[in-house]
Amino acid sequence: MSNEAVIVDVVRTPSGRGKPGGALSGVHPADLLAGVLGELVSRNGLDPALVDDVIGGCVSQAGEQGFNITRTALLAAGFPDSVPAVTIDRQCGSSQQAATFAAQGVIAGSYDIVIACGVESMSRAPLGSSLGGKDPYGELLRERYPEGLVSQGVSAELINEKWGLGRQGLDAFAARSHRLAAAAAGRGDFAREIVPVTTPDGSVVSLDQTVRAGTTVESLAGLQPAFRTDALAERFPDLDWQITAGNSSPLTDGASAALIMSAARAEQLGLTPRARFHSFAVTGSDPLLMLTGVIPVTRRILDRAGLGIDDLDAYEVNEAFASVPLAWLQDLHADPERLNPRGGAIALGHALGSSGTRLLGTLLNHLEATGGRFGLQTMCEGGGMANATIIERL
């Protein structure tokens, strides 16, 4: 008989703009992650020596984020050196995959207590820096895709064109994200999940820097396309080039962590589980469109779970670009009111390796606040993949 994997707690840092001068840019990424790891065990009264493993997500694993940053961070957090750690990369879904691996380990009986987490300091380890200026593809992949693959921004443009979303729709969704996130922050909805960060100059960051409460469709309308080049315009002559910095997620710094254990171990320790993991799914998708995997992976997980889209009380579909959740919404015929009800990555930021566990915490807190039972999170990923997870509030 398998064990039940439960979520005891989820925490995160505020989001910082992922560029020099951003609110968290002065903090080493290992220290960002150490802060949430330390807070997670401290506020739950857990002896860190009891943790069987720490599984962390990080995309740009080079420089300050290299050398298994998850292990570095747990040592920096004061965990006993007997606690192991591993860092994984499933692109934007890295920490969601970390949570899946953690929960699956509990279900299989390999773990009693495990932490899933993630970190990305895009100000200090810019996207693509892990390549070191080298070609990541090789000749065989070029033979399969002779015209070449494209960046995620171009993929977002292709989705916009294929689903007929339009600039007005993209900007309206982006403005909605900021409006909902600002309203949620004003109500104190993020207070339970955010761990303030003290920076080297002694200032304390406790609010998401990426949320812009005054964002409107009109203010977004003046922004220019972010990914158009003459060469790409020649290759894709049908594109209208509607993706801008305003309807995309911003470069972000941040870290997050989730405390996961077996229901039996939680009971032994006197800890109250907040939710259980219900179902998991992962899929590959067209690496040119790249970001559409959220659609088939949602269908797959609903089929496995024996649930319909209307059985879900909320869905967190990562807002890498506005075109992704809008295409998902259209294909799944889902209720737009249940989609990213506290705003999404366009407002709250997308610290790549951290985003999966950040979404998990935001989803869990929303279910608790509204009395919802089932929540879905799904994440598009570089290279054409997607993860999906369904949790059930307890």
Stockholm file with secondary structure:
# STOCKHOLM 1.0

chainA/1-394         MSNEAVIVDVVRTPSGRGKPGGALSGVHPADLLAGVLGELVSRNGLDPALVDDVIGGCVSQAGEQGFNITRTALLAAGFPDSVPAVTIDRQCGSSQQAATFAAQGVIAGSYDIVIACGVESMSRAPLGSSLGGKDPYGELLRERYPEGLVSQGVSAELINEKWGLGRQGLDAFAARSHRLAAAAAGRGDFAREIVPVTTPDGSVVSLDQTVRAGTTVESLAGLQPAFRTDALAERFPDLDWQITAGNSSPLTDGASAALIMSAARAEQLGLTPRARFHSFAVTGSDPLLMLTGVIPVTRRILDRAGLGIDDLDAYEVNEAFASVPLAWLQDLHADPERLNPRGGAIALGHALGSSGTRLLGTLLNHLEATGGRFGLQTMCEGGGMANATIIERL
#=GR chainA/1-394 SS CCCCEEEEEEEECCCEESSTTSTTTTSCHHHHHHHHHHHHHHHTTCCGGGCCEEEEECSCCSGGGTTTHHHHHHHHTTCCTTCCEEEECCGGGHHHHHHHHHHHHHHHTSCSEEEEEEEEETTTSCTTGGGTTCCSSCHHHHHHSTTCCCCHHHHHHHHHHHHTCHHHHHHHHHHHHHHHHHHHHHHTTTTTTBCCEECTTSCEECSCTTCCTTCCHHHHHTCCBSSCCHHHHHHCTTCCCCCBSTTBCCCEEEEEEEEEEEHHHHHHHTCCCCEEEEEEEEEECCTTTCGGGHHHHHHHHHHHHTCCGGGCSEEEECCSBTHHHHHHHHHHTCCGGGBSTTCCHHHHCCCGGGHHHHHHHHHHHHHHHHTCCEEEEEEEETTTEEEEEEEEEC
#=GC SS_cons         CCCCEEEEEEEECCCEESSTTSTTTTSCHHHHHHHHHHHHHHHTTCCGGGCCEEEEECSCCSGGGTTTHHHHHHHHTTCCTTCCEEEECCGGGHHHHHHHHHHHHHHHTSCSEEEEEEEEETTTSCTTGGGTTCCSSCHHHHHHSTTCCCCHHHHHHHHHHHHTCHHHHHHHHHHHHHHHHHHHHHHTTTTTTBCCEECTTSCEECSCTTCCTTCCHHHHHTCCBSSCCHHHHHHCTTCCCCCBSTTBCCCEEEEEEEEEEEHHHHHHHTCCCCEEEEEEEEEECCTTTCGGGHHHHHHHHHHHHTCCGGGCSEEEECCSBTHHHHHHHHHHTCCGGGBSTTCCHHHHCCCGGGHHHHHHHHHHHHHHHHTCCEEEEEEEETTTEEEEEEEEEC
//
